[in-house]
């Protein structure tokens, strides 16, 4: 990843923090999410993929019905 200035660095950090807090499982808390989205755990509908940082971070989820 190549960052061009402070603006792109801040964007990359913001995307990583959003992924870290609400999309990534944490072993230290029993493989749970720290701040899950309200639709986490839904079993209906097709699986979607949210890509962050140009596809370096991926999150798979289901859309709310």
C-alpha distance (Angstrom), angle and dihedral (degrees) to the residues before:
residue distance angle dihedral
X1 . . .
X2 3.77 . .
X3 3.80 117.4 .
X4 3.79 121.6 -157.3
X5 3.78 107.5 -157.2
X6 3.76 136.7 -43.7
X7 3.81 96.2 -52.6
X8 3.80 94.4 59.9
X9 3.81 91.2 43.4
X10 3.81 91.2 52.7
X11 3.82 90.8 48.3
X12 3.81 91.7 50.6
X13 3.81 91.6 48.9
X14 3.82 91.9 47.2
X15 3.82 91.0 51.9
X16 3.81 92.2 47.4
X17 3.81 93.3 48.9
X18 3.83 91.0 49.8
X19 3.82 89.5 50.9
X20 3.81 93.0 44.9
X21 3.81 95.3 50.1
X22 3.79 103.4 39.6
X23 3.82 110.4 16.9
X24 3.82 107.8 35.4
X25 3.82 124.6 80.2
X26 3.82 114.5 -128.7
X27 3.80 120.4 -145.4
X28 3.80 92.8 -157.0
X29 3.82 91.9 64.2
X30 3.81 98.5 42.9
X31 3.83 97.6 -82.8
X32 3.80 91.7 -62.3
X33 3.79 129.5 137.6
X34 3.81 116.6 -104.5
X35 3.83 95.7 -140.7
X36 3.82 108.3 8.2
X37 3.79 122.2 -163.1
X38 3.84 113.6 -111.3
X39 3.83 91.6 -109.6
X40 3.82 95.9 55.5
X41 3.78 111.2 124.3
X42 3.80 96.7 30.4
X43 3.81 112.7 146.6
X44 3.82 98.7 -169.7
X45 3.79 127.3 88.1
X46 3.80 136.1 21.2
X47 3.79 122.6 -46.6
X48 3.82 115.0 -103.4
X49 3.80 129.9 -162.3
X50 3.81 124.1 -139.7
X51 3.80 112.4 -160.5
X52 3.78 121.5 -158.9
X53 3.80 130.1 -173.5
X54 3.78 94.0 15.9
X55 3.80 94.6 -50.4
X56 3.82 97.0 -47.8
X57 3.81 90.5 114.7
X58 3.81 119.1 40.3
X59 3.78 131.4 -174.5
X60 3.80 123.9 -170.9
X61 3.81 118.6 -154.6
X62 3.78 144.0 146.2
X63 3.80 122.8 -109.5
X64 3.79 117.1 -117.4
X65 3.80 113.4 -99.7
